[in-house]
């Protein structure tokens, strides 16, 4: 904890700032050198400072190119006294996003790594392989420092595996949410060594699907270093991730100890493993892995899982076929009944999903989105009760009008079989798609089928007796308990994400969809009880009452989305950029200039909750999109324009900050050679005019990567004392281009120092309510046409 407290005491550690490039680096070096002095003779410790320059393209956030200059890495190699040919890498980052102390993201991981280095160095037991500790200083600049290390540092060539320590929340348990790719032995290493396992291939497939707008250094080591690894992240309390509340006192000592125990054990295991030296020989397909309630990890190759899944599905289909065909004279009748129940079950699910999403749309349209953000139980009471009530209603109506006078036991049996059939089909389809998460379907086929076979006689008895219910519940215990455990993990991760996923994604529809899915899953083998019991009116009335009362309360506005509670804040995130813009024509003349404060609310509510506190910010004061300029003429720090509704309010004037300087020369091949100088963070936007095309440039691998919308985005950052940025772009153009062939714009962002906030920006920020986290800085935008 002392390491953590001291790192966060430095304050926000933005790339290029003295806090990040000097104070944090000096602190790390001081601690590392102290550890080296006290190490045993069994080890040799080498320390290096790397300040790489480079560029690369990445398909994250719609695709863009990144350029970095003179950023900082602190690297330590712990190896046997006689050296080692191979190494395992442990990675954290000590930089933070602007205006936040970054305790969980990622100072706590660096603190854990320092303690692990200290522990290993004092051990008299020699390691077989080297352990490289990378304290990287530019992860928040979209993975730049890890790219500089893995592509340029001489030690990178010896790395055979890595462990990346990250955060998507503040404290709690650290989740293994990515492994590999295709290295089952790494998962087995974690399964064997980790003392407090918490891992899920479901999390891996969800994260890699791109649903969560985030990425980690894992991508860089995988894509640019071809190195397999393990990605861990703290996931609890993501409400204060990347805010001023991410302080060291909010991370429990138990959480730090737990992470330290796990990572130390896994690193020691890998550093003494024979497989590390030949890691590429063990690359043979994906692996299914999941922890069993934190006790141990169950892991097996995906090919084994495929066989198990198909066998399970086949047994279920054989069982269903045998039931249908056992009476040849009534086989067709039974098939019709089974498929009717199958269709009714699917219909009830679709009706439930549509009905609940309609409620979510209504809540969003009346301005009550995120009412559950601080009070999660509201979402369960509203959407969960609506989902359960709708399911029951559909089957009540089917029982009353469609299955009138049909034997109850027969209906209960046929609807159980219908659910089993649906899960079997889902299992086969997901397995065919190659999804490792199909193991969940295996649970929902195997255990219910075993239960049915074990209590078949009770199924045939009249009514749902207590003995039948108890035996049925025991048979379903494993899949239900695991699904509840998994649902907790999903909601723990996704609920806070809805507060930072942009103003274009309706969070109520997303959360309502998740709740409906889990309600459908958990109720799938209880639909048959609707047909077994005499009446479900009381249950339906109770659920409907809960839904109606909750909906009325939500509509009344009693549940305010955000909280400034000191112990458990759930703030609204708002970014404010005091922007000065200049637009130049083909002759270099300034044809338009303006300034204003550009405001972005990071969730679906925009700034509707803030306008009562700051009346000047309203819909009547807005700058429209500059259609002729790249990215609407706005100084995006990252290409996330597709996630937000545009708003630039002329709230106050701006004493113009020094813009990024751009010098451009031309060559006969219709190319531009550009030299830029400015603050540590800049954004370059390129838009070829109609008929022109950007064919190549000196960035990344030389192939330009367009962002969503067709413009080209380059993110630039530098550490201390970086030389001016030189690059060139080459275009093809038509013979006649009277309006120019390309528009180039450069935005300069002042994230720290005396230029960060203008007096008007300071004054505005002070008026924001205490339940907001408002991050503000000054910036300039200059557009040139060539």
C-alpha positions, 0 to 999 in steps of 0.5 A: 500500500505504501507504493500505491499511496506514494504513486497517487500522491504525485497527482494526475500523471498525464503523458508529457507532464513533469508528474509522469515523465519526471516525478513518477519515473524518479520514484519508480527508479528510487524504489527499484534501485533500493530493491536491487541493493537488497537482492540476494546473490541468486539473482541479477537485476538490470534496469533500463529507461526507454524513450521510444518514438514510433507509430502504428495503426489500430482498428480500435474506436473505428480505426485510427493511427497513433504516433508517439515521440520520446515517451517513457518506459521503466524496465527491470529484468530479474534473471538468474545470476548466469543469465537467461535466454527466455523471459516472461513479461509483467506489464503495468502502466503508471500514467493516468488520464488527465485530472485523475489520480489513477489509483486503480488504473493503474497505480495499484498494479505498478505497486503490486509489481514493485512488491512482487519484484521485491519478493522475488529478488529476496528469494534464495531460489533461482529462477529458470527464466528471466522476469521482465517488469515493464512500468510503461508510461503511455498506456492511456494514450491508446497503448503507445508505450507497450508498442514502443517496448515490444517493437523496439527494445532489445529485451522484447525478443526474449519474451515468450509470455506476458501478464498484463495488469489492468483495471476497468473498476476500482478494487475487488477481484481481478478477472482474467478476461483474455488469454492466448491467443490459442495457448491453453498451457497459459490458462493451465498455468493460471489454473494451477498457480493462482490462489484465488482464481477468477476467470471466464472465457465468457468475459473474453468473448464478450470483450473481444466482440467490441461491445465494451468500448475499451482495450488494453496492452494485451492487443499490442503484445498479441498483434505486434509482438506475437506473444501470448499472454494473460489479461487481468483487470479489477472490475468492481465499482467501475462507477469511479474508474477514470474519475477524481474519485479513483484514489488509493484509499478506495482500494482495500488492502485485501484486494491488493493482497489478493492480486499480489498472491495471484500474480506472484504465484503465476509469475513464479510458475511461468518463470520456472516452467519448461513450457515457457522456452518452447511456448510456440510449440504449445499453441494449439487451439482455444481453451474453455475456462471458467472458475468454480465460484472462486475455488478453482479453475476448470479448463480444457481444450476447445476441441474437447469441449466441442466433442463434449457439446456435440455428444450432449446435444446428440443425447438430448436429441436422441431422448426427445426423438425416442419420446416422440417415436415410442408410440408409432401410432401417435408419433405425428401428433406428438411431434406437432405438440412438441413443436407447438410448445417449442413455438409458444416458448419462443413466442413468449421470449420474443414477446417478452423482449419486445415488451420490455424494450418498449418500456425501456424506449418509453423511459428513455424518451421521457428523459428518465434514462439511467434511473437505476444507475445509482439504484440498481434494484430499480432496474430489476424491479422495473425490467425484471418484473415486467419480463417475468410477468410477460412470460407468465401472461403469455403462457397463462393465456395459452393454457386457458385458451389454447390448451383448454382441458388438456392434462396438466402433467402432459403439458408440464412434460411437453414444455420441459421437453420444448425448453430442452430442445431449445437449449440443445439447438442453441448448444449445437449452433454455438458449438458450430460457431466456435464459441467457447461460451457454449459450455453454458448451454451444456450445463443447461442441457445435461443437468436438466436432462439428468434431472428429468430422467431421475425423477420421471415418475414424479413428473407423471404424478398429478400436481407439483408435489413438494417432493417433486419440487425439491428434487427438481430444484436440486437437479437444477442447482448447478446451472442456476447457481452458476448462472447467478454467479455469471450474471453478477459478473456481467452486471458488475462490469456492464452497469457502470459502463453505461455511464461512459458509453456515449450519448448515442447508445440508449443504456436502458435498452441495453440493460433491459435486454440483459435483464430479459436474457437472464430472466429467460434463461433462469425461467426456461425450465420453470415455464412448465410449472405454469402448466403444472400448478392450478393458478399463477394469478397471484404471482402475475398480479404481484409482479405487475404491481411491482412493475407499475409502482416502479414505473410510476416512481421512475416517471416521477423522477424520484430516482436521480441517476447520479450520486455524490455520496462520499463513501460510494459516489456514482458521478456523471462524467462531463468533458469540457474543452475550451476551444479556439478555432481557425479555418483557412482557405486555399490561399492561407487566409483565415476565413472564419474564427470562433471560440467556445466551450465544447461540452460532452456528457459521457452518457445518454442523458447528455447534459440535460441534468446539468442545464438547470444548474448552468442555464447558459448551457442550453439547446439554443446556444449550439454550433452546428457541424462544419460539414466541410471540415474533418470531424465536423471542425471539432477537436476530438482527442480520439475518433469517438464522434460516432458515440456522441451528439454534437454540442459546442456552446459559446458560453464564454470567450477564450484567450487563445492558447498557442496553436500547434504550428504546422509547416507544409511543403509540396513535391511534384508527386502531389504530396505534402511534407508536414512539420508540426510542433505543439503540446504533448497531445495533438490530433491530426485530421485528414480529409481528401476532397472529392476525386482525391484519395490518400494513397500512402503516408509515413505513418504506421505501416504506410497504408492509411487507415480511415476512421468511421465516416471516411476521414483519417485520424492521427493521435499524437503525443510526446514526452519531454523535449520531443523534436518537431513532428515530421511526416508526409502524406501522398495523394492522388488527385484529378487534373482539375482541383480548383477547390484543393485536393485535401483538408488538413486540420490539427488540434492542440490539447493542453492537458496540464500546466498553466495553459490547461484551463482558462479563467472562463473554463475555471469559472464554469467548472466551479458551477457544476453540481457535486454529483458530476465529474467534470474534466476540462482543458483548453484546445485549439483547432486549425484547418488548412486547405491544399 
